[in-house]
Amino acid sequence: MVKRLKSGGWVQHSGRLNYSNENGIPDSITMTARTRQGLLFQETVRNEPGWQTTR
């Protein structure tokens, strides 16, 4: 995303909270980024205790 923005391009970024139960706490978040050329990435990160990292 940084490279695209620094080169003057645009990035549309969104996040969607995912729920599989009714306790009001999301199980994960799916983050998506698109550019004029198409999908840049779509990654889902689980909501778990501790440090989170993506590939």
C-alpha positions as CSV (number, residue, x, y, z in Angstrom):
1,M,0.0,0.0,0.0
2,V,2.8,2.4,0.9
3,K,4.6,1.9,-2.5
4,R,1.3,2.5,-4.4
5,L,0.5,5.6,-2.4
6,K,4.0,7.1,-2.7
7,S,3.9,6.6,-6.5
8,G,0.8,8.7,-6.7
9,G,-1.7,5.9,-7.0
10,W,-4.8,5.3,-4.9
11,V,-5.7,2.4,-2.6
12,Q,-9.2,1.6,-1.4
13,H,-8.9,-0.2,2.0
14,S,-11.7,-1.7,4.0
15,G,-12.1,-4.0,7.0
16,R,-15.0,-6.3,7.8
17,L,-15.6,-7.7,11.2
18,N,-16.7,-11.4,11.2
19,Y,-19.0,-12.8,13.8
20,S,-19.9,-16.5,14.3
21,N,-21.6,-16.2,17.7
22,E,-23.9,-13.9,19.5
23,N,-21.6,-12.7,22.3
24,G,-20.9,-9.4,20.5
25,I,-17.2,-10.0,20.0
26,P,-15.9,-10.5,16.4
27,D,-14.0,-13.8,15.7
28,S,-11.9,-12.1,13.1
29,I,-11.4,-9.2,10.7
30,T,-11.0,-9.4,7.0
31,M,-8.9,-6.6,5.5
32,T,-9.0,-5.8,1.8
33,A,-7.0,-3.4,-0.3
34,R,-7.7,-2.7,-4.0
35,T,-5.9,-0.5,-6.6
36,R,-6.8,0.6,-10.1
37,Q,-5.1,-2.6,-11.3
38,G,-7.2,-4.9,-9.0
39,L,-6.9,-6.7,-5.7
40,L,-3.8,-5.9,-3.8
41,F,-4.5,-8.2,-0.8
42,Q,-7.3,-9.7,1.2
43,E,-6.3,-11.1,4.6
44,T,-8.3,-12.5,7.5
45,V,-6.8,-12.2,11.0
46,R,-8.3,-14.2,13.9
47,N,-9.3,-12.4,17.1
48,E,-7.1,-14.2,19.6
49,P,-5.2,-13.1,22.7
50,G,-1.7,-12.0,22.3
51,W,0.3,-10.5,19.5
52,Q,-1.2,-10.9,16.0
53,T,0.8,-11.0,12.7
54,T,0.0,-11.8,9.1
55,R,2.0,-13.5,6.4
